[in-house]
Amino acid sequence: MLHTLKQKLAQEIHEIVSRPVNDLVALMEVPRDIKFGQVALPVFRWAKEWKKAPPIIAQELAQKVKEMNVENLSQVTAVGGFVNFQFEDTFVQSLLFNECFDKGKDIGGSNVGAGKTIVIDFSSPNIAKPMSVGHLRATVIGQSIYNIAKSQGFNVVGVNHLGDWGVQFGRLALAYQMWSEEYDFSGNAFQSLFDMYVRFHEEMKTQPELEKQGSLVFKKLENGDQEIKKLWEMFIDISIKEYNKIYKLLGVTHDEVLGESFYNDKMKPTEELLSQKGLLEESDGAMVVKLDEYDMPPCLIRKSDGASLYATRDLACALYRREQMRGDQLLYVVGVDQGLHFQQVFKVLEKMGYDWAKSCKHIAFGMYKFGENKMSTRKGNVIFLKDIVDKAIALCAEVIEEKNPTLLNKEEVARQVGLGAVIFNDLAGDSIKDVKFDWDRVLDFEGDSGPYVQYSGVRCKSLLEKFGQELPRATKVALSSLEERALVRLLLSFPEVVATSYQNFKPHYLANYLLDLSKSFNNFYHKCQILKADDEVKQARMLLVHSTHLVIEKALNLLNIELPNRM
């Protein structure tokens, strides 16, 4: 919608500035103050070429545009090195209201990705370990990018790349053989698995021989030992059932669940392919692909003892996702500490001659910190994701009981708001930054928070219910107060915000937009009479409420947050 205004302007003025339309559209900004209008054109970059100071260029350009009498353009002003454009209020409103009526719940969507497939790898917990607060990031960031990409017309395949292979399963199988009778596998199987996992690593401190024994048991699993394989399959089944409870609660979906073990038979062919392309070299008994030209250490493909590595598996995985899943873009939502690993894997793919390697993207995120240290499941030093979710919902239930005890569906609302608080808290900041875990921060229900945004949406819905009439598609009334103009302009920018969130894989752009939109709406709500206004003004303002409700609900859904009916 805002793009429409920019496009209209660019088509009108591109000849007088001798610049292509698309270049002008990309250059245009939104003025900081709504009194200057909806669109601003900075002219600083032309100062050297035109040999004039930016304020003079802006004044001259503003005068030329005024003389053009551009349709629906009500005001053109020069401020410093900017030319600001104000369109007629009724014209801008009609753009917004028509878009909302035409697109409805598809507002903010586009078809830019039509015919293209994105494969996105996210969440990916390790079998037999409860998801910690660290998995919260991989899960909610991945799901939101999944949702946003779908809204842009892409075919999106979400993959859960479970950590279901490795020496830890030999150790866990050995632990099960030694201690299973001491644990409750009939009523609390998953917790029993985790307790055994922690116990085994504690026992290794005083019985170092356990490490070697665990490796030998894993070797049996690799060799197809049926007894160990049955235990391994049981561990996977127990774990997936537990993870699915969390996913269902969070509203998370994966299209494919393909663990590390899925690629076991694909690594040898991948290694042979590397050899055929002349990329494998020996280094201290190990096989590597050198990356000196990229100022990177060599990528380890096979250890000196013959064991494969994560890089081998991820190369096989990338080839499968490209060739079998037909992924035009491969996304990996994985912690920032794996940055070098993915850089190496992508560069190896490039050296193999695959141009599509440039479409592989590591969407890195910072880690939650526990005190001064990273959390460790081996040490049992973990805050579990389920505990966070349960506590958030319980806290919401307490607040509802205190402030609105007659609220219908209290349990459902507590779930929606509690989950909204946890998810929004994670997505509101740039995902690349580390986050020190803080209960007060996670469960902050005031100020810049998910519940605040949800409450703004609920307030819109309440107004619509009280209005109780069918809304007209358009209005002749001009919504011309600063509060109304500011809200209209923010709503117009929604499709651009969604597109930018996708292009940069940054859900926090959308989360921060929601905070700005909620503040703008509440400012409008408190400054402008709505239901008590004259009929024509009331209808116009209710159209603005309807548009706000539609955008808030859609934006929350893209972040995988529900909008309650009541709060």
C-alpha positions in Angstrom: 0.0 0.0 0.0 2.7 2.5 0.9 4.6 1.0 -2.0 1.7 2.1 -4.2 2.2 5.7 -3.1 5.9 5.6 -3.8 5.4 4.0 -7.2 2.9 6.7 -8.1 5.3 9.5 -7.1 8.3 7.9 -8.8 6.3 7.6 -12.1 5.4 11.2 -11.9 8.8 12.7 -11.1 11.4 10.3 -12.5 11.9 12.5 -15.6 12.6 15.7 -13.8 15.3 14.0 -11.7 16.5 11.7 -14.5 16.4 8.6 -12.4 14.7 5.2 -13.1 11.4 4.6 -11.3 12.6 1.6 -9.3 15.6 3.5 -8.1 13.4 6.3 -6.8 11.1 3.9 -5.1 14.0 2.2 -3.3 15.3 5.6 -2.2 12.0 7.0 -0.8 11.5 7.0 3.0 8.8 7.6 5.5 9.0 11.1 7.2 9.7 10.9 11.0 6.8 13.3 11.7 3.4 12.6 10.2 2.8 16.3 9.7 5.3 16.1 6.8 3.2 13.5 5.0 3.5 9.8 4.0 6.6 9.8 1.8 10.0 11.6 1.8 12.6 11.7 -0.9 16.2 12.4 0.3 18.3 14.3 -2.2 21.8 14.2 -0.5 23.3 11.8 -3.0 22.7 14.2 -5.9 24.6 17.2 -4.3 28.0 16.4 -5.9 26.5 15.6 -9.3 24.3 18.7 -9.4 26.9 20.9 -7.6 24.2 22.3 -5.2 23.6 22.0 -1.5 20.9 19.4 -0.6 18.4 22.0 0.9 18.6 24.0 -2.4 18.0 20.8 -4.5 15.0 19.9 -2.2 13.5 23.4 -2.6 13.9 23.4 -6.4 12.5 19.9 -6.8 9.5 20.7 -4.5 8.7 23.7 -6.6 8.8 21.6 -9.8 6.5 19.0 -8.4 4.0 21.6 -7.2 3.8 23.0 -10.8 3.0 19.5 -12.1 -0.3 19.3 -10.2 0.1 15.6 -9.4 -3.4 14.0 -8.9 -4.3 13.3 -5.2 -1.1 15.1 -4.0 -2.1 17.8 -1.5 1.2 19.2 -0.2 4.9 19.2 -1.1 7.4 20.7 1.2 11.2 20.9 1.4 12.8 20.3 4.8 16.6 20.3 4.8 17.7 17.7 2.3 14.3 16.0 2.0 11.2 16.6 -0.2 8.1 15.5 1.7 4.9 14.5 0.0 1.4 14.6 1.6 -1.4 12.9 -0.3 -5.1 13.7 0.2 -6.4 12.0 3.3 -9.4 10.5 1.5 -7.2 9.0 -1.3 -4.8 7.4 1.2 -7.7 6.1 3.3 -9.3 4.5 0.2 -6.0 2.7 -0.6 -6.0 1.3 2.9 -9.7 0.3 3.2 -9.9 -1.2 -0.3 -6.8 -3.3 0.4 -8.3 -4.5 3.7 -11.6 -5.4 2.1 -10.0 -7.1 -0.9 -7.4 -9.1 0.9 -9.0 -9.7 4.3 -7.0 -12.2 6.3 -4.4 -12.3 3.5 -3.4 -8.7 4.1 0.3 -8.2 3.9 0.7 -11.1 1.5 2.3 -11.2 -1.9 3.2 -13.6 -4.7 6.8 -12.7 -4.9 7.7 -16.4 -4.1 5.3 -18.0 -6.4 6.8 -21.2 -8.0 9.7 -21.3 -5.6 10.4 -23.6 -2.7 12.1 -22.8 0.6 13.4 -25.6 2.8 13.8 -24.4 6.4 15.5 -26.4 9.1 14.4 -25.3 12.6 14.0 -26.5 16.2 15.9 -29.7 15.8 16.3 -30.9 19.4 18.6 -33.8 20.4 16.8 -37.1 21.2 16.4 -38.0 24.9 16.9 -34.4 26.0 14.1 -32.1 27.0 13.9 -28.9 25.0 15.5 -26.1 26.9 14.9 -22.4 26.8 17.7 -22.5 24.1 15.4 -24.5 21.8 12.8 -21.8 22.2 14.8 -19.5 20.0 15.3 -22.1 17.2 11.7 -23.1 17.3 9.9 -19.7 17.4 12.3 -17.9 15.1 12.1 -20.7 12.6 8.3 -21.0 12.7 7.8 -17.2 12.3 10.1 -17.2 9.2 8.2 -20.2 7.9 4.9 -18.3 8.3 6.3 -15.1 6.8 7.8 -16.8 3.8 4.5 -18.6 3.1 2.7 -15.2 3.2 5.0 -14.1 0.4 3.8 -16.9 -1.9 6.7 -19.4 -1.3 6.1 -23.2 -1.0 7.7 -23.8 2.3 8.9 -27.1 3.7 9.7 -27.1 7.4 12.2 -29.7 8.5 12.9 -31.0 12.0 16.5 -32.2 11.8 16.5 -34.3 15.0 19.8 -35.1 16.7 19.2 -38.8 16.6 22.7 -40.2 15.9 26.0 -40.3 17.6 28.1 -41.8 20.4 25.6 -40.4 23.0 23.2 -43.1 22.0 25.7 -45.8 22.7 26.1 -44.3 26.2 22.4 -44.0 26.7 21.8 -47.6 25.6 24.5 -48.7 28.0 22.9 -46.7 30.8 19.6 -48.3 30.0 21.1 -51.8 30.2 22.7 -51.0 33.6 20.0 -48.9 35.3 16.6 -49.1 33.6 15.0 -50.9 36.5 15.7 -48.0 38.7 13.6 -45.6 36.6 9.9 -45.3 35.8 9.7 -46.1 32.0 6.0 -47.0 32.2 4.8 -43.6 33.6 7.6 -41.1 33.1 9.7 -42.5 30.3 11.1 -39.2 28.8 12.2 -37.8 32.2 13.8 -41.2 32.9 15.8 -41.0 29.7 17.1 -37.6 30.6 17.9 -38.5 34.2 19.9 -41.5 32.9 21.7 -39.2 30.4 22.8 -36.8 33.2 23.7 -39.6 35.5 25.9 -41.3 32.9 28.0 -38.2 32.4 28.4 -37.8 36.1 29.5 -41.4 36.5 32.1 -41.0 33.8 33.9 -38.6 36.0 34.8 -41.3 38.5 34.5 -44.3 36.0 36.3 -43.1 32.8 36.1 -46.6 31.3 32.3 -45.9 30.8 33.2 -43.5 27.9 35.0 -46.3 26.0 32.2 -48.8 26.8 29.6 -46.4 25.5 31.6 -45.9 22.2 31.7 -49.6 21.8 27.9 -49.9 22.2 27.4 -47.2 19.6 29.7 -49.1 17.3 27.3 -52.0 17.7 24.4 -49.7 16.7 26.4 -48.6 13.6 26.9 -52.2 12.7 23.2 -53.0 12.9 23.0 -54.8 16.2 19.2 -55.5 16.5 19.0 -55.3 20.3 20.7 -51.9 20.4 18.7 -50.7 17.4 15.5 -51.5 19.2 16.6 -49.5 22.2 17.6 -46.6 19.9 14.2 -46.7 18.2 12.5 -46.7 21.6 14.5 -43.6 22.7 13.4 -41.8 19.5 9.7 -42.7 19.9 9.6 -41.6 23.5 11.3 -38.3 22.6 9.2 -37.4 19.6 6.0 -38.0 21.6 7.2 -35.5 24.2 8.4 -32.9 21.7 5.0 -33.1 19.9 3.3 -32.0 23.1 5.4 -28.8 23.1 4.9 -28.3 19.4 1.2 -28.7 19.7 1.0 -26.2 22.5 3.2 -23.6 20.6 1.3 -24.2 17.3 4.5 -25.3 15.6 4.4 -27.6 12.6 7.1 -29.4 10.6 6.4 -30.9 7.2 9.2 -33.4 7.5 10.9 -35.0 10.5 14.3 -36.3 9.2 16.9 -36.9 11.8 20.6 -37.1 11.4 20.4 -40.9 11.0 18.4 -40.4 7.7 21.6 -39.4 6.0 23.7 -42.3 7.1 23.6 -44.0 3.7 24.1 -40.7 1.9 27.4 -39.7 3.4 29.6 -42.2 1.6 28.3 -41.2 -1.8 28.8 -37.5 -0.9 32.4 -38.3 0.1 33.0 -40.1 -3.2 31.6 -37.1 -5.0 34.1 -34.9 -3.3 36.8 -37.3 -4.3 35.7 -37.3 -7.9 35.8 -33.6 -8.0 39.4 -33.6 -6.7 38.5 -31.7 -3.5 39.5 -34.3 -0.8 43.0 -34.1 0.6 44.7 -36.0 3.4 45.8 -34.0 6.5 47.4 -35.8 9.5 45.4 -39.0 8.6 42.1 -37.1 8.2 40.4 -36.2 4.9 39.6 -32.5 4.4 38.6 -30.0 1.9 40.9 -27.0 2.1 39.4 -23.5 2.1 42.6 -21.4 2.2 41.3 -19.1 -0.5 38.4 -18.1 1.8 40.7 -17.6 4.8 39.0 -20.5 6.5 40.4 -23.6 8.2 40.0 -26.8 6.3 36.6 -28.5 6.4 36.9 -31.9 8.0 35.1 -34.6 6.1 36.5 -37.8 7.7 38.5 -38.2 10.9 41.7 -40.2 11.0 39.8 -43.1 12.6 37.5 -43.3 9.6 34.5 -41.6 11.4 32.4 -39.1 9.5 31.7 -35.6 10.8 28.8 -33.1 11.0 30.1 -31.4 7.8 29.9 -34.7 5.8 26.3 -35.1 7.0 25.3 -31.5 6.3 26.7 -31.7 2.8 24.7 -34.9 2.2 21.7 -33.1 3.7 22.0 -30.1 1.5 22.3 -32.2 -1.6 19.2 -34.1 -0.6 17.2 -30.9 0.1 18.2 -29.5 -3.2 17.8 -32.5 -5.4 14.9 -34.4 -3.7 13.0 -31.6 -2.0 13.6 -29.2 -4.9 14.6 -26.4 -2.5 15.4 -23.1 -4.3 16.6 -21.7 -1.0 17.9 -23.7 2.0 17.6 -22.0 5.4 19.2 -23.2 8.6 17.9 -21.7 11.9 20.8 -22.6 14.1 22.7 -20.9 16.9 25.4 -18.3 16.1 28.1 -20.6 17.5 27.7 -22.8 14.4 28.6 -19.9 12.1 32.0 -21.2 10.9 30.6 -24.7 10.4 27.9 -23.4 8.0 30.3 -21.1 6.2 32.6 -24.0 5.5 29.8 -26.3 4.3 28.4 -23.6 2.0 31.9 -22.9 0.6 32.5 -26.6 0.0 29.3 -26.8 -2.0 30.5 -23.8 -4.0 33.8 -25.6 -4.7 31.8 -28.6 -5.8 30.4 -26.4 -8.6 26.9 -25.8 -7.2 25.8 -22.3 -8.0 22.8 -22.9 -5.7 25.1 -22.9 -2.7 24.7 -19.1 -2.7 21.0 -19.6 -1.8 22.0 -21.5 1.4 21.5 -19.3 4.4 22.5 -19.8 8.1 19.9 -17.8 10.1 22.0 -17.4 13.2 20.6 -16.5 16.6 22.3 -15.6 19.9 22.0 -17.9 22.8 20.1 -17.6 26.1 22.6 -17.4 28.9 22.1 -19.1 32.3 23.8 -16.8 34.8 27.3 -16.2 33.4 27.5 -19.6 31.6 25.9 -21.4 28.8 23.4 -24.0 29.8 24.4 -27.7 29.6 22.1 -30.7 29.5 25.1 -32.9 30.4 25.4 -31.0 33.7 21.6 -30.8 34.2 22.1 -27.0 34.2 19.1 -26.2 32.2 15.8 -24.2 32.2 13.3 -26.3 30.4 11.1 -24.9 27.7 8.0 -26.7 29.1 8.6 -25.1 32.5 8.7 -21.6 31.0 5.5 -22.2 29.1 3.7 -23.7 32.1 4.8 -20.9 34.4 3.8 -18.2 31.9 0.3 -19.7 31.5 0.0 -20.1 35.3 1.0 -16.4 35.9 -1.6 -15.3 33.3 -4.3 -17.3 35.0 -3.4 -15.6 38.3 -3.7 -12.1 36.7 -7.0 -13.0 35.1 -8.4 -14.3 38.4 -7.4 -11.1 40.1 -8.5 -8.5 37.4 -11.2 -10.2 35.5 -12.6 -13.2 37.4 -15.8 -13.4 35.3 -14.0 -13.7 32.0 -15.3 -16.5 29.9 -12.8 -19.2 28.8 -10.2 -18.1 31.3 -8.0 -21.2 30.8 -7.9 -20.6 27.0 -7.1 -16.9 27.4 -4.4 -17.7 29.9 -2.8 -20.1 27.4 -3.1 -17.6 24.5 -1.6 -14.7 26.5 1.0 -16.7 28.3 2.3 -18.2 25.1 2.1 -14.8 23.4 4.2 -13.3 26.1 6.9 -16.0 25.8 7.0 -15.9 22.0 6.9 -12.1 21.6 9.6 -11.6 24.2 11.9 -13.8 22.2 11.1 -12.3 18.8 11.0 -8.6 19.9 14.8 -8.2 19.8 17.3 -8.9 17.0 17.7 -12.6 17.1 21.5 -12.4 16.5 22.1 -11.0 20.0 22.6 -13.2 23.1 19.9 -13.0 25.7 20.6 -13.4 29.4 17.7 -15.5 30.7 15.6 -13.5 33.1 12.2 -14.7 34.5 11.1 -11.1 35.0 11.9 -10.3 31.3 10.3 -13.4 29.9 7.1 -12.9 31.9 6.8 -9.1 31.6 3.1 -8.5 30.8 3.3 -4.7 30.9 4.7 -2.2 28.4 6.4 -3.4 25.2 5.1 -7.0 25.3 3.0 -9.5 23.6 0.1 -9.1 25.9 0.1 -5.3 25.2 -0.2 -6.0 21.5 -2.9 -8.6 22.1 -4.9 -6.2 24.3 -4.8 -3.6 21.5 -6.3 -6.2 19.1 -8.9 -7.2 21.6 -9.8 -3.5 22.1 -10.4 -3.2 18.4 -12.6 -6.3 18.4 -14.6 -5.0 21.3 -15.3 -1.7 19.4 -16.4 -3.6 16.3 -18.8 -5.7 18.4 -20.2 -2.6 20.1 -20.6 -0.9 16.7 -22.7 -3.9 15.6 -23.3 -2.7 12.0 -22.0 -3.8 8.6 -19.1 -1.5 7.7 -19.2 0.4 4.4 -16.3 -0.2 1.9 -15.4 3.5 1.7 -16.1 6.9 3.3 -16.1 10.5 2.1 -15.0 11.7 5.5 -11.4 12.7 5.7 -9.5 11.3 8.7 -7.3 14.3 9.1 -6.2 14.5 12.7 -2.5 13.8 13.4 -3.5 10.7 15.3 -5.6 9.4 12.5 -3.0 10.2 9.8 -0.3 8.5 11.9 -2.3 5.3 12.2 -3.3 5.2 8.6 0.3 5.6 7.5 1.5 2.8 9.8 -1.2 0.5 8.4 -0.2 1.4 4.9 3.3 0.2 5.6 2.4 -3.2 6.8 3.0 -5.1 3.5 6.5 -3.5 3.3 7.3 -4.5 6.8 6.3 -8.1 6.1 8.4 -8.2 2.9 11.4 -6.7 4.8 11.0 -9.2 7.6 11.2 -12.0 5.0 14.0 -10.5 2.9 16.3 -10.1 6.0 14.9 -13.2 7.9 14.3 -10.9 10.9 10.9 -11.4 12.7 11.8 -8.6 15.1 11.0 -6.1 12.4 7.4 -7.3 12.5 7.3 -7.5 16.3 8.6 -3.9 16.6 6.1 -2.8 14.0 3.3 -4.3 16.1 4.5 -2.3 19.2 4.5 0.9 17.1 1.1 0.1 15.7 -0.4 -0.7 19.1 0.9 2.6 20.5 -0.5 4.5 17.6 -3.9 2.9 17.8 -4.2 3.5 21.6 -3.2 7.1 21.0 -6.0 7.4 18.4 -8.4 5.6 20.8 -7.7 8.0 23.6 -7.6 11.2 21.5 -10.5 10.6 19.1 -14.1 9.9 19.9 -15.2 6.8 18.0 -18.5 5.3 19.0 -19.8 8.7 20.2 -18.9 10.6 17.1 -21.4 11.7 14.5 -22.6 8.8 12.2 -20.4 9.6 9.2 -17.3 10.2 11.3 -18.1 7.1 13.4 -18.2 5.0 10.3 -14.9 6.3 9.0 -13.2 5.8 12.3 -14.7 2.3 12.6 -13.2 1.5 9.2 -9.8 2.5 10.7 -10.5 0.3 13.8 -11.4 -2.6 11.4 -8.2 -2.2 9.5 -6.1 -2.1 12.7 -7.7 -5.2 14.0 -7.1 -7.0 10.7 -3.4 -6.1 10.6 -2.7 -6.8 14.3 -4.3 -10.3 14.0 -2.5 -11.1 10.8 0.9 -9.8 12.1 0.5 -11.8 15.4 -0.4 -14.9 13.4 2.8 -14.5 11.3 4.7 -14.5 14.6 2.7 -17.6 15.6 0.8 -15.8 18.3 -3.0 -16.0 18.7 -5.3 -13.1 19.3 -7.8 -13.8 22.1 -11.4 -12.8 21.8 -11.4 -11.3 25.3 -8.8 -10.4 27.8 
